[in-house]
């Protein structure tokens, strides 16, 4: 949501718990709920990110 982890983290995680194919494509979906909470709490500054995610997965 706010930068995330670097590639070393994901490489180590993948060694311990293999990640599903195309897992990176789903990261935005995981961020959708926290972004919606931020819209509710802090206002419209996050609406653009929410719209971009929704457009990506509904187009």
N, CA, C, O and CB atoms as a CASP TS submission, in Angstrom:
PFRMAT TS
TARGET T0000
AUTHOR 0000-0000-0000
METHOD Language model
MODEL 1
PARENT N/A
ATOM      1  N   UNK     1       0.829  -1.199   0.000  1.00  0.00           N
ATOM      2  CA  UNK     1       0.000   0.000   0.000  1.00  0.00           C
ATOM      3  C   UNK     1       0.869   1.256   0.000  1.00  0.00           C
ATOM      4  O   UNK     1       0.600   2.200  -0.743  1.00  0.00           O
ATOM      5  CB  UNK     1      -0.941   0.002   1.213  1.00  0.00           C
ATOM      6  N   UNK     2       1.903   1.267   0.827  1.00  0.00           N
ATOM      7  CA  UNK     2       2.781   2.435   0.893  1.00  0.00           C
ATOM      8  C   UNK     2       4.212   2.039   0.559  1.00  0.00           C
ATOM      9  O   UNK     2       5.128   2.275   1.347  1.00  0.00           O
ATOM     10  CB  UNK     2       2.718   3.086   2.288  1.00  0.00           C
ATOM     11  N   UNK     3       4.399   1.450  -0.586  1.00  0.00           N
ATOM     12  CA  UNK     3       5.733   1.077  -1.028  1.00  0.00           C
ATOM     13  C   UNK     3       6.001  -0.407  -0.936  1.00  0.00           C
ATOM     14  O   UNK     3       6.667  -0.959  -1.812  1.00  0.00           O
ATOM     15  CB  UNK     3       6.749   1.808  -0.233  1.00  0.00           C
ATOM     16  N   UNK     4       5.511  -1.067   0.080  1.00  0.00           N
ATOM     17  CA  UNK     4       5.665  -2.506   0.194  1.00  0.00           C
ATOM     18  C   UNK     4       7.076  -2.953   0.520  1.00  0.00           C
ATOM     19  O   UNK     4       7.876  -2.195   1.070  1.00  0.00           O
ATOM     20  CB  UNK     4       5.234  -3.146  -1.060  1.00  0.00           C
ATOM     21  N   UNK     5       7.362  -4.179   0.177  1.00  0.00           N
ATOM     22  CA  UNK     5       8.639  -4.807   0.465  1.00  0.00           C
ATOM     23  C   UNK     5       9.499  -4.834  -0.788  1.00  0.00           C
ATOM     24  O   UNK     5       8.989  -4.736  -1.905  1.00  0.00           O
ATOM     25  CB  UNK     5       8.436  -6.227   1.011  1.00  0.00           C
ATOM     26  N   UNK     6      10.798  -4.967  -0.598  1.00  0.00           N
ATOM     27  CA  UNK     6      11.669  -5.049  -1.766  1.00  0.00           C
ATOM     28  C   UNK     6      11.744  -6.496  -2.271  1.00  0.00           C
ATOM     29  O   UNK     6      11.214  -7.414  -1.645  1.00  0.00           O
ATOM     30  CB  UNK     6      13.084  -4.518  -1.427  1.00  0.00           C
ATOM     31  N   UNK     7      12.406  -6.674  -3.401  1.00  0.00           N
ATOM     32  CA  UNK     7      12.463  -7.983  -4.062  1.00  0.00           C
ATOM     33  C   UNK     7      13.112  -9.044  -3.189  1.00  0.00           C
ATOM     34  O   UNK     7      12.741 -10.214  -3.281  1.00  0.00           O
ATOM     35  CB  UNK     7      13.219  -7.875  -5.369  1.00  0.00           C
ATOM     36  N   UNK     8      14.071  -8.675  -2.343  1.00  0.00           N
ATOM     37  CA  UNK     8      14.724  -9.665  -1.475  1.00  0.00           C
ATOM     38  C   UNK     8      13.723 -10.328  -0.538  1.00  0.00           C
ATOM     39  O   UNK     8      13.806 -11.530  -0.288  1.00  0.00           O
ATOM     40  CB  UNK     8      15.842  -9.006  -0.658  1.00  0.00           C
ATOM     41  N   UNK     9      12.785  -9.555  -0.025  1.00  0.00           N
ATOM     42  CA  UNK     9      11.761 -10.117   0.845  1.00  0.00           C
ATOM     43  C   UNK     9      10.956 -11.175   0.105  1.00  0.00           C
ATOM     44  O   UNK     9      10.772 -12.287   0.599  1.00  0.00           O
ATOM     45  CB  UNK     9      10.835  -9.014   1.370  1.00  0.00           C
ATOM     46  N   UNK    10      10.476 -10.818  -1.091  1.00  0.00           N
ATOM     47  CA  UNK    10       9.645 -11.749  -1.848  1.00  0.00           C
ATOM     48  C   UNK    10      10.418 -12.982  -2.287  1.00  0.00           C
ATOM     49  O   UNK    10       9.851 -14.074  -2.342  1.00  0.00           O
ATOM     50  CB  UNK    10       9.060 -11.058  -3.058  1.00  0.00           C
ATOM     51  N   UNK    11      11.692 -12.833  -2.598  1.00  0.00           N
ATOM     52  CA  UNK    11      12.518 -13.984  -2.977  1.00  0.00           C
ATOM     53  C   UNK    11      12.664 -14.941  -1.796  1.00  0.00           C
ATOM     54  O   UNK    11      12.547 -16.155  -1.960  1.00  0.00           O
ATOM     55  CB  UNK    11      13.913 -13.520  -3.469  1.00  0.00           C
ATOM     56  N   UNK    12      12.920 -14.396  -0.606  1.00  0.00           N
ATOM     57  CA  UNK    12      13.050 -15.235   0.585  1.00  0.00           C
ATOM     58  C   UNK    12      11.719 -15.892   0.932  1.00  0.00           C
ATOM     59  O   UNK    12      11.678 -17.069   1.289  1.00  0.00           O
ATOM     60  CB  UNK    12      13.558 -14.407   1.774  1.00  0.00           C
ATOM     61  N   UNK    13      10.643 -15.137   0.828  1.00  0.00           N
ATOM     62  CA  UNK    13       9.316 -15.687   1.105  1.00  0.00           C
ATOM     63  C   UNK    13       9.002 -16.820   0.138  1.00  0.00           C
ATOM     64  O   UNK    13       8.498 -17.869   0.539  1.00  0.00           O
ATOM     65  CB  UNK    13       8.239 -14.587   1.010  1.00  0.00           C
ATOM     66  N   UNK    14       9.300 -16.604  -1.124  1.00  0.00           N
ATOM     67  CA  UNK    14       9.022 -17.603  -2.157  1.00  0.00           C
ATOM     68  C   UNK    14       9.797 -18.892  -1.902  1.00  0.00           C
ATOM     69  O   UNK    14       9.302 -19.978  -2.202  1.00  0.00           O
ATOM     70  CB  UNK    14       9.369 -17.048  -3.542  1.00  0.00           C
ATOM     71  N   UNK    15      10.988 -18.786  -1.361  1.00  0.00           N
ATOM     72  CA  UNK    15      11.755 -19.990  -1.029  1.00  0.00           C
ATOM     73  C   UNK    15      11.079 -20.778   0.086  1.00  0.00           C
ATOM     74  O   UNK    15      11.018 -22.006   0.030  1.00  0.00           O
ATOM     75  CB  UNK    15      13.186 -19.619  -0.617  1.00  0.00           C
ATOM     76  N   UNK    16      10.574 -20.082   1.094  1.00  0.00           N
ATOM     77  CA  UNK    16       9.945 -20.741   2.237  1.00  0.00           C
ATOM     78  C   UNK    16       8.519 -21.181   1.936  1.00  0.00           C
ATOM     79  O   UNK    16       8.102 -22.268   2.336  1.00  0.00           O
ATOM     80  CB  UNK    16       9.950 -19.817   3.436  1.00  0.00           C
ATOM     81  N   UNK    17       7.783 -20.347   1.239  1.00  0.00           N
ATOM     82  CA  UNK    17       6.378 -20.601   0.913  1.00  0.00           C
ATOM     83  C   UNK    17       6.162 -20.210  -0.541  1.00  0.00           C
ATOM     84  O   UNK    17       5.879 -19.048  -0.832  1.00  0.00           O
ATOM     85  CB  UNK    17       5.408 -19.808   1.865  1.00  0.00           C
ATOM     86  N   UNK    18       6.292 -21.162  -1.457  1.00  0.00           N
ATOM     87  CA  UNK    18       6.212 -20.815  -2.887  1.00  0.00           C
ATOM     88  C   UNK    18       4.951 -20.013  -3.227  1.00  0.00           C
ATOM     89  O   UNK    18       3.833 -20.371  -2.855  1.00  0.00           O
ATOM     90  CB  UNK    18       6.250 -22.087  -3.732  1.00  0.00           C
ATOM     91  N   UNK    19       5.176 -18.938  -3.936  1.00  0.00           N
ATOM     92  CA  UNK    19       4.081 -18.056  -4.341  1.00  0.00           C
ATOM     93  C   UNK    19       3.374 -18.620  -5.569  1.00  0.00           C
ATOM     94  O   UNK    19       3.987 -19.274  -6.412  1.00  0.00           O
ATOM     95  CB  UNK    19       4.606 -16.633  -4.632  1.00  0.00           C
ATOM     96  N   UNK    20       2.097 -18.360  -5.650  1.00  0.00           N
ATOM     97  CA  UNK    20       1.302 -18.805  -6.792  1.00  0.00           C
ATOM     98  C   UNK    20       1.719 -18.040  -8.044  1.00  0.00           C
ATOM     99  O   UNK    20       2.188 -16.906  -7.958  1.00  0.00           O
ATOM    100  CB  UNK    20      -0.209 -18.614  -6.518  1.00  0.00           C
ATOM    101  N   UNK    21       1.546 -18.662  -9.202  1.00  0.00           N
ATOM    102  CA  UNK    21       1.832 -17.932 -10.449  1.00  0.00           C
ATOM    103  C   UNK    21       0.993 -16.649 -10.523  1.00  0.00           C
ATOM    104  O   UNK    21      -0.164 -16.620 -10.103  1.00  0.00           O
ATOM    105  CB  UNK    21       1.547 -18.833 -11.686  1.00  0.00           C
ATOM    106  N   UNK    22       1.585 -15.628 -11.050  1.00  0.00           N
ATOM    107  CA  UNK    22       0.919 -14.336 -11.251  1.00  0.00           C
ATOM    108  C   UNK    22       0.446 -13.684  -9.947  1.00  0.00           C
ATOM    109  O   UNK    22      -0.511 -12.909  -9.952  1.00  0.00           O
ATOM    110  CB  UNK    22      -0.262 -14.515 -12.174  1.00  0.00           C
ATOM    111  N   UNK    23       1.112 -13.997  -8.834  1.00  0.00           N
ATOM    112  CA  UNK    23       0.716 -13.421  -7.551  1.00  0.00           C
ATOM    113  C   UNK    23       0.817 -11.903  -7.564  1.00  0.00           C
ATOM    114  O   UNK    23       0.030 -11.220  -6.907  1.00  0.00           O
ATOM    115  CB  UNK    23       1.575 -13.987  -6.430  1.00  0.00           C
ATOM    116  N   UNK    24       1.782 -11.372  -8.309  1.00  0.00           N
ATOM    117  CA  UNK    24       1.963  -9.917  -8.328  1.00  0.00           C
ATOM    118  C   UNK    24       0.760  -9.200  -8.930  1.00  0.00           C
ATOM    119  O   UNK    24       0.489  -8.045  -8.600  1.00  0.00           O
ATOM    120  CB  UNK    24       3.218  -9.555  -9.109  1.00  0.00           C
ATOM    121  N   UNK    25       0.045  -9.881  -9.807  1.00  0.00           N
ATOM    122  CA  UNK    25      -1.136  -9.271 -10.416  1.00  0.00           C
ATOM    123  C   UNK    25      -2.248  -9.054  -9.398  1.00  0.00           C
ATOM    124  O   UNK    25      -3.131  -8.223  -9.612  1.00  0.00           O
ATOM    125  CB  UNK    25      -1.645 -10.138 -11.557  1.00  0.00           C
ATOM    126  N   UNK    26      -2.212  -9.792  -8.294  1.00  0.00           N
ATOM    127  CA  UNK    26      -3.278  -9.708  -7.297  1.00  0.00           C
ATOM    128  C   UNK    26      -2.959  -8.770  -6.134  1.00  0.00           C
ATOM    129  O   UNK    26      -3.809  -8.557  -5.270  1.00  0.00           O
ATOM    130  CB  UNK    26      -3.567 -11.074  -6.760  1.00  0.00           C
ATOM    131  N   UNK    27      -1.773  -8.218  -6.097  1.00  0.00           N
ATOM    132  CA  UNK    27      -1.388  -7.332  -4.989  1.00  0.00           C
ATOM    133  C   UNK    27      -2.336  -6.138  -4.903  1.00  0.00           C
ATOM    134  O   UNK    27      -2.741  -5.751  -3.807  1.00  0.00           O
ATOM    135  CB  UNK    27       0.069  -6.844  -5.163  1.00  0.00           C
ATOM    136  N   UNK    28      -2.688  -5.558  -6.032  1.00  0.00           N
ATOM    137  CA  UNK    28      -3.608  -4.413  -6.013  1.00  0.00           C
ATOM    138  C   UNK    28      -4.955  -4.783  -5.405  1.00  0.00           C
ATOM    139  O   UNK    28      -5.560  -3.972  -4.705  1.00  0.00           O
ATOM    140  CB  UNK    28      -3.813  -3.875  -7.428  1.00  0.00           C
ATOM    141  N   UNK    29      -5.427  -5.988  -5.662  1.00  0.00           N
ATOM    142  CA  UNK    29      -6.695  -6.411  -5.062  1.00  0.00           C
ATOM    143  C   UNK    29      -6.582  -6.470  -3.541  1.00  0.00           C
ATOM    144  O   UNK    29      -7.526  -6.122  -2.831  1.00  0.00           O
ATOM    145  CB  UNK    29      -7.122  -7.783  -5.614  1.00  0.00           C
ATOM    146  N   UNK    30      -5.443  -6.905  -3.049  1.00  0.00           N
ATOM    147  CA  UNK    30      -5.224  -6.952  -1.597  1.00  0.00           C
ATOM    148  C   UNK    30      -5.175  -5.553  -0.996  1.00  0.00           C
ATOM    149  O   UNK    30      -5.522  -5.366   0.170  1.00  0.00           O
ATOM    150  CB  UNK    30      -3.925  -7.700  -1.278  1.00  0.00           C
ATOM    151  N   UNK    31      -4.754  -4.585  -1.772  1.00  0.00           N
ATOM    152  CA  UNK    31      -4.671  -3.205  -1.288  1.00  0.00           C
ATOM    153  C   UNK    31      -5.991  -2.455  -1.396  1.00  0.00           C
ATOM    154  O   UNK    31      -6.126  -1.363  -0.845  1.00  0.00           O
ATOM    155  CB  UNK    31      -3.611  -2.460  -2.054  1.00  0.00           C
ATOM    156  N   UNK    32      -6.953  -3.017  -2.089  1.00  0.00           N
ATOM    157  CA  UNK    32      -8.205  -2.304  -2.339  1.00  0.00           C
ATOM    158  C   UNK    32      -8.945  -1.964  -1.044  1.00  0.00           C
ATOM    159  O   UNK    32      -9.364  -0.820  -0.864  1.00  0.00           O
ATOM    160  CB  UNK    32      -9.103  -3.135  -3.239  1.00  0.00           C
ATOM    161  N   UNK    33      -9.111  -2.916  -0.155  1.00  0.00           N
ATOM    162  CA  UNK    33      -9.839  -2.640   1.087  1.00  0.00           C
ATOM    163  C   UNK    33      -9.148  -1.562   1.930  1.00  0.00           C
ATOM    164  O   UNK    33      -9.809  -0.611   2.348  1.00  0.00           O
ATOM    165  CB  UNK    33      -9.981  -3.923   1.905  1.00  0.00           C
ATOM    166  N   UNK    34      -7.825  -1.681   2.196  1.00  0.00           N
ATOM    167  CA  UNK    34      -7.184  -0.597   2.955  1.00  0.00           C
ATOM    168  C   UNK    34      -7.309   0.767   2.276  1.00  0.00           C
ATOM    169  O   UNK    34      -7.452   1.785   2.953  1.00  0.00           O
ATOM    170  CB  UNK    34      -5.720  -0.917   3.164  1.00  0.00           C
ATOM    171  N   UNK    35      -7.256   0.791   0.956  1.00  0.00           N
ATOM    172  CA  UNK    35      -7.435   2.064   0.252  1.00  0.00           C
ATOM    173  C   UNK    35      -8.838   2.620   0.471  1.00  0.00           C
ATOM    174  O   UNK    35      -9.004   3.826   0.655  1.00  0.00           O
ATOM    175  CB  UNK    35      -7.167   1.889  -1.249  1.00  0.00           C
ATOM    176  N   UNK    36      -9.836   1.762   0.453  1.00  0.00           N
ATOM    177  CA  UNK    36     -11.207   2.217   0.703  1.00  0.00           C
ATOM    178  C   UNK    36     -11.348   2.768   2.122  1.00  0.00           C
ATOM    179  O   UNK    36     -12.051   3.755   2.336  1.00  0.00           O
ATOM    180  CB  UNK    36     -12.205   1.065   0.482  1.00  0.00           C
ATOM    181  N   UNK    37     -10.693   2.142   3.077  1.00  0.00           N
ATOM    182  CA  UNK    37     -10.698   2.656   4.452  1.00  0.00           C
ATOM    183  C   UNK    37     -10.044   4.034   4.496  1.00  0.00           C
ATOM    184  O   UNK    37     -10.529   4.931   5.185  1.00  0.00           O
ATOM    185  CB  UNK    37      -9.964   1.679   5.410  1.00  0.00           C
ATOM    186  N   UNK    38      -8.943   4.205   3.762  1.00  0.00           N
ATOM    187  CA  UNK    38      -8.277   5.505   3.721  1.00  0.00           C
ATOM    188  C   UNK    38      -9.172   6.571   3.081  1.00  0.00           C
ATOM    189  O   UNK    38      -9.166   7.723   3.516  1.00  0.00           O
ATOM    190  CB  UNK    38      -6.956   5.398   2.952  1.00  0.00           C
ATOM    191  N   UNK    39      -9.927   6.204   2.070  1.00  0.00           N
ATOM    192  CA  UNK    39     -10.877   7.149   1.472  1.00  0.00           C
ATOM    193  C   UNK    39     -11.882   7.586   2.531  1.00  0.00           C
ATOM    194  O   UNK    39     -12.186   8.773   2.654  1.00  0.00           O
ATOM    195  CB  UNK    39     -11.610   6.512   0.249  1.00  0.00           C
ATOM    196  N   UNK    40     -12.392   6.634   3.289  1.00  0.00           N
ATOM    197  CA  UNK    40     -13.377   6.943   4.321  1.00  0.00           C
ATOM    198  C   UNK    40     -12.788   7.833   5.421  1.00  0.00           C
ATOM    199  O   UNK    40     -13.419   8.798   5.852  1.00  0.00           O
ATOM    200  CB  UNK    40     -13.918   5.652   4.929  1.00  0.00           C
ATOM    201  N   UNK    41     -11.591   7.505   5.863  1.00  0.00           N
ATOM    202  CA  UNK    41     -10.999   8.226   6.992  1.00  0.00           C
ATOM    203  C   UNK    41     -10.347   9.554   6.620  1.00  0.00           C
ATOM    204  O   UNK    41     -10.412  10.522   7.377  1.00  0.00           O
ATOM    205  CB  UNK    41      -9.984   7.359   7.650  1.00  0.00           C
ATOM    206  N   UNK    42      -9.714   9.589   5.439  1.00  0.00           N
ATOM    207  CA  UNK    42      -8.871  10.735   5.103  1.00  0.00           C
ATOM    208  C   UNK    42      -9.322  11.513   3.877  1.00  0.00           C
ATOM    209  O   UNK    42      -8.707  12.517   3.520  1.00  0.00           O
ATOM    210  CB  UNK    42      -7.483  10.274   4.891  1.00  0.00           C
ATOM    211  N   UNK    43     -10.374  11.066   3.240  1.00  0.00           N
ATOM    212  CA  UNK    43     -10.898  11.823   2.119  1.00  0.00           C
ATOM    213  C   UNK    43     -10.486  11.306   0.758  1.00  0.00           C
ATOM    214  O   UNK    43      -9.931  10.217   0.610  1.00  0.00           O
ATOM    215  CB  UNK    43     -10.481  13.218   2.242  1.00  0.00           C
ATOM    216  N   UNK    44     -10.779  12.128  -0.224  1.00  0.00           N
ATOM    217  CA  UNK    44     -10.700  11.719  -1.616  1.00  0.00           C
ATOM    218  C   UNK    44      -9.330  11.564  -2.221  1.00  0.00           C
ATOM    219  O   UNK    44      -9.230  11.207  -3.395  1.00  0.00           O
ATOM    220  CB  UNK    44     -11.414  12.654  -2.398  1.00  0.00           C
ATOM    221  N   UNK    45      -8.274  11.814  -1.484  1.00  0.00           N
ATOM    222  CA  UNK    45      -6.943  11.698  -2.045  1.00  0.00           C
ATOM    223  C   UNK    45      -6.591  10.300  -2.528  1.00  0.00           C
ATOM    224  O   UNK    45      -5.661  10.126  -3.316  1.00  0.00           O
ATOM    225  CB  UNK    45      -5.953  12.128  -1.042  1.00  0.00           C
ATOM    226  N   UNK    46      -7.326   9.312  -2.061  1.00  0.00           N
ATOM    227  CA  UNK    46      -7.047   7.921  -2.427  1.00  0.00           C
ATOM    228  C   UNK    46      -8.015   7.384  -3.478  1.00  0.00           C
ATOM    229  O   UNK    46      -7.866   6.252  -3.938  1.00  0.00           O
ATOM    230  CB  UNK    46      -7.102   7.045  -1.195  1.00  0.00           C
ATOM    231  N   UNK    47      -8.992   8.180  -3.855  1.00  0.00           N
ATOM    232  CA  UNK    47     -10.012   7.728  -4.807  1.00  0.00           C
ATOM    233  C   UNK    47      -9.400   7.350  -6.148  1.00  0.00           C
ATOM    234  O   UNK    47      -9.832   6.379  -6.769  1.00  0.00           O
ATOM    235  CB  UNK    47     -11.066   8.812  -5.008  1.00  0.00           C
ATOM    236  N   UNK    48      -8.415   8.089  -6.600  1.00  0.00           N
ATOM    237  CA  UNK    48      -7.776   7.788  -7.881  1.00  0.00           C
ATOM    238  C   UNK    48      -7.165   6.402  -7.905  1.00  0.00           C
ATOM    239  O   UNK    48      -7.281   5.686  -8.900  1.00  0.00           O
ATOM    240  CB  UNK    48      -6.713   8.813  -8.188  1.00  0.00           C
ATOM    241  N   UNK    49      -6.509   6.013  -6.804  1.00  0.00           N
ATOM    242  CA  UNK    49      -5.925   4.676  -6.727  1.00  0.00           C
ATOM    243  C   UNK    49      -7.012   3.608  -6.744  1.00  0.00           C
ATOM    244  O   UNK    49      -6.864   2.576  -7.399  1.00  0.00           O
ATOM    245  CB  UNK    49      -5.067   4.536  -5.464  1.00  0.00           C
ATOM    246  N   UNK    50      -8.101   3.854  -6.027  1.00  0.00           N
ATOM    247  CA  UNK    50      -9.212   2.902  -6.009  1.00  0.00           C
ATOM    248  C   UNK    50      -9.787   2.748  -7.413  1.00  0.00           C
ATOM    249  O   UNK    50     -10.013   1.630  -7.875  1.00  0.00           O
ATOM    250  CB  UNK    50     -10.313   3.359  -5.021  1.00  0.00           C
ATOM    251  N   UNK    51     -10.020   3.858  -8.083  1.00  0.00           N
ATOM    252  CA  UNK    51     -10.566   3.803  -9.449  1.00  0.00           C
ATOM    253  C   UNK    51      -9.639   3.047 -10.393  1.00  0.00           C
ATOM    254  O   UNK    51     -10.096   2.255 -11.216  1.00  0.00           O
ATOM    255  CB  UNK    51     -10.806   5.218  -9.985  1.00  0.00           C
ATOM    256  N   UNK    52      -8.341   3.291 -10.274  1.00  0.00           N
ATOM    257  CA  UNK    52      -7.379   2.616 -11.152  1.00  0.00           C
ATOM    258  C   UNK    52      -7.420   1.107 -10.949  1.00  0.00           C
ATOM    259  O   UNK    52      -7.368   0.350 -11.919  1.00  0.00           O
ATOM    260  CB  UNK    52      -5.958   3.140 -10.898  1.00  0.00           C
ATOM    261  N   UNK    53      -7.512   0.667  -9.709  1.00  0.00           N
ATOM    262  CA  UNK    53      -7.583  -0.771  -9.429  1.00  0.00           C
ATOM    263  C   UNK    53      -8.878  -1.348  -9.972  1.00  0.00           C
ATOM    264  O   UNK    53      -8.871  -2.395 -10.619  1.00  0.00           O
ATOM    265  CB  UNK    53      -7.473  -1.042  -7.917  1.00  0.00           C
ATOM    266  N   UNK    54      -9.990  -0.670  -9.710  1.00  0.00           N
ATOM    267  CA  UNK    54     -11.280  -1.170 -10.195  1.00  0.00           C
ATOM    268  C   UNK    54     -11.313  -1.228 -11.711  1.00  0.00           C
ATOM    269  O   UNK    54     -11.834  -2.185 -12.283  1.00  0.00           O
ATOM    270  CB  UNK    54     -12.420  -0.291  -9.685  1.00  0.00           C
ATOM    271  N   UNK    55     -10.768  -0.227 -12.361  1.00  0.00           N
ATOM    272  CA  UNK    55     -10.724  -0.223 -13.825  1.00  0.00           C
ATOM    273  C   UNK    55      -9.879  -1.371 -14.343  1.00  0.00           C
ATOM    274  O   UNK    55     -10.249  -2.046 -15.304  1.00  0.00           O
ATOM    275  CB  UNK    55     -10.175   1.108 -14.344  1.00  0.00           C
ATOM    276  N   UNK    56      -8.756  -1.584 -13.710  1.00  0.00           N
ATOM    277  CA  UNK    56      -7.854  -2.658 -14.154  1.00  0.00           C
ATOM    278  C   UNK    56      -8.525  -4.024 -14.097  1.00  0.00           C
ATOM    279  O   UNK    56      -8.329  -4.847 -14.992  1.00  0.00           O
ATOM    280  CB  UNK    56      -6.590  -2.674 -13.299  1.00  0.00           C
ATOM    281  N   UNK    57      -9.309  -4.273 -13.060  1.00  0.00           N
ATOM    282  CA  UNK    57      -9.888  -5.595 -12.875  1.00  0.00           C
ATOM    283  C   UNK    57     -11.308  -5.730 -13.414  1.00  0.00           C
ATOM    284  O   UNK    57     -11.875  -6.822 -13.387  1.00  0.00           O
ATOM    285  CB  UNK    57      -9.879  -5.939 -11.428  1.00  0.00           C
ATOM    286  N   UNK    58     -11.886  -4.645 -13.900  1.00  0.00           N
ATOM    287  CA  UNK    58     -13.234  -4.750 -14.466  1.00  0.00           C
ATOM    288  C   UNK    58     -13.263  -4.458 -15.952  1.00  0.00           C
ATOM    289  O   UNK    58     -14.309  -4.593 -16.587  1.00  0.00           O
ATOM    290  CB  UNK    58     -14.170  -3.809 -13.754  1.00  0.00           C
ATOM    291  N   UNK    59     -12.147  -4.066 -16.511  1.00  0.00           N
ATOM    292  CA  UNK    59     -12.103  -3.723 -17.941  1.00  0.00           C
ATOM    293  C   UNK    59     -12.112  -4.968 -18.806  1.00  0.00           C
ATOM    294  O   UNK    59     -12.078  -4.867 -20.032  1.00  0.00           O
ATOM    295  CB  UNK    59     -10.864  -2.885 -18.255  1.00  0.00           C
TER
END
